């Protein structure tokens, strides 16, 4: 808790510094010749985009996890301003011929993402666990990793994948895939979806992955999610 407070304090200090630098740049514009003024204007515009990105990112970080809709929308706005940083560099330094077109694409992309995050469903009914069937268990986002997974719309609003079969939960924990005995799951923390009936091949495939180390290429999205899509029924 203390470390989180320290990170927030550092972020706020950075925002104050960015605002002061931006104001200083704006003030210098009235005293410099045209050539130097153009450079200061470019720097001030980029500082504005950086400051807005950091401000919205801080708002997203401070938004409670139970308000996931607003958190995702703020992340989309943060992405908009982060792309604004790149566009400022393209406009001012690379002199791209048509900033208007890139601005329209940027605005349209944000509008689509914003509408998607605002109107998609964040509360879905869970099924009850039972023997003899495969269940997909999605963690309701409460940490940055699950939040990043939630931002990818193709995976739905929930976080990482686990699979429940015959009383055991197959999941990645502490960097490797484990199998744990489970009887109940907390409804407030997980979303459970019922799949097809279990067979020996399915259990054999899951058991063969026990002990697998987590990597960028081997994780819940690349190993457990494909099994679920194949046996979701």
N, C-alpha and C positions, 0 to 999 in steps of 0.2 A: 504494500500500500504506500509506503514511504517512497519507494523508487518511482512509482507512478506519479506521485505528487512532484518529485524532483524533475521528472521528464516534462510534466506540464509547466512547471516554473521555467525551465530552460526554453520551452517552446514559446511561452509568453514573452520572455526576454528577447528572443530572436525576432518576434513580431514587432516589438517596440523598436528594436534596432533597425529593422527594415523600413518601418514608417519614418524614422528619423532620417535615414539615408535618402529615402524618396523625397521627403520635404526639402532636404538640402539640395538635391539635384534640381528640383523645381525652382528653388530660390536662385540657383546659379544661372538659370536660363535667362534671367533679366540682365545679367552682367557680361555674358560672353558673346563673342562674334558668332556669326551664323554657323560656321563649320564646327566650332567647339560646342555650340549650343545643340546642334543636331546629335552629336555623340552623347551629351548629357541627357538629352531627351530619350534617346534609345535606352540608356542605362536606367533612367527613371521608369520607363514603360516596363522593362523586364523586372525591375524591383517590385513594381505594382503587381505583376502576375505572380511572382514568387510569394509576395506577402499575402495575396488572396488565397493562393494554394495552401499556404501554411495555416491561415486563419480557418479555412473551411475544414482542413484536416484536423485541426484542434477541436472544432465543433463536432466533427464526426466521432473523434475519440472520446469526447465527453458525453455523447448521447448514450443513454442506457441501452443495453442489449435487447431488452424487451421491446424497444421501439426500432425494430430492424428496418422497417420501411423507410423511416427518416434517415437512418444511418446509411442505407444504400443510396438514397437520393443525395445526401451530402457527399458521399464518395464519388458519385457521378459529377457533381459540381466541382469537386477537387480535380477530377480528371480533366474537366473543361479548362480550368485555369492552368493546369500543368501543360496541356497542349498549347495554351496561349503563350507559354514561355518559348516553346519551340517555334511557334509562328512568328513571335517577335524577332527571334534570331533570323528566320528566313526573310522576313520583310526588310529588316534594317541592314543586315550584314550580307546576305546572299542576293538581295534585290530581286526577289521573285517577281515575275511580270504582273501577276494579277492577285493581289492580297484579298480582293473582294471575293473571289471564287473560294479560296481556302477558308475565308471567314464564314461563308455560307455553309460549306461542308462541315466545319467545326460546330456551327450552331445547330445544323440539322442533326448531326450525330448526337449532340448532347440532348436535344429535344426527344429523340427516339429513346435514348437510354433513360432519361428522366421519366418519361411516360411509362416505360416498361417497369422500372423499379417501383413507381408509385402505385400502379394498378395491378401488379401481379399478386397472387394470393400468398399470404404469409402464415395463415392458420389452416392446416389441413388435418382432418380426422385421422387418428391412429388406429390400427388394427390390434386385436389382442393376440399375444403370443400363444402358440399351441404347438404340440408335438406333431411331427410328420410333415411339416411344411417349412419352406425356406422363407425367411423374413429379412427384408432390408431395413436396417436400423440407421437412421440419419441423425447425427447430433445437431440439435438446435444451436445455432451460432452463439458462442459466449467467449470466443477468443479470436485473435487475428487470423489464424489459419482457417478456421471454419468460416469466418467472414469472407475471406478471399474466395473460397469455394462457392459461397452463396452468391457472390457477385457474378459468377458465370451462369447466365440464365439457363443454359442447357442442362445444368445439374439441379435446377430448382432452387428454392429459397433456403434449403438446409445445408448443413456442413458435411463433414467427412462420412464415409461409408463404413459400416460394419455389417456382418451377416450373421443371423441367428439360425441355428439348425440343431434339432434334437437336444435342446437344453444348453447348447454351447454358443458363445458369442465369439466370432472370429473378427479380430480388429488389430490395428497397429497400435502398439503401446511401447513407449521408451525406445523407439527406433527399430522395432521388429514386430512381425505378425505373430500374435499369440491366440490361444484358445482358452476361454474362461467359462466356467460354469455359471449360468445365469438363470434365475427363475422369474424375476420381475425387472422392469425398467421404469424409471421415473418419467411420468408423462410430460412433466415440465421441461425435461432435458432432451428427450428423444422423440423422433417421429418414426413410427413403425408401419411398414407396408407388407402385406401378405403376398407371397409368391406361389410358385408351383409346389407340387409334392416332392418330397425328398427321395432321391434314389442313391444307390451305392456309388455310382460314378461321381455324383455331385459331392458327396462327403469325402470321397477319395481325393478329389481335386482340391478341396479346402484343406484337408489334413496335410497334403503334400506341400502346402505353402507355409506351414507353421515354422517359425524361426527365420523366415525371409527378412532380410534387412531392408529398411526403408531407404529408398534413393529417389532421385528425381524421376527416374524411369519406372521404378517399382514402388507404388504407393496405393492408397485406397482407390484412387480414381483410375489407375491403370491395371489393377489386379482384381479387387473385389467388385468394383462397379461393372466390368464386363461380365462377370459371373452372374451378377444380379440381372443384367439386361437379357442374358441368355435363358434364365430360369424364372423370370418374373411372372410367367403364366398368362 
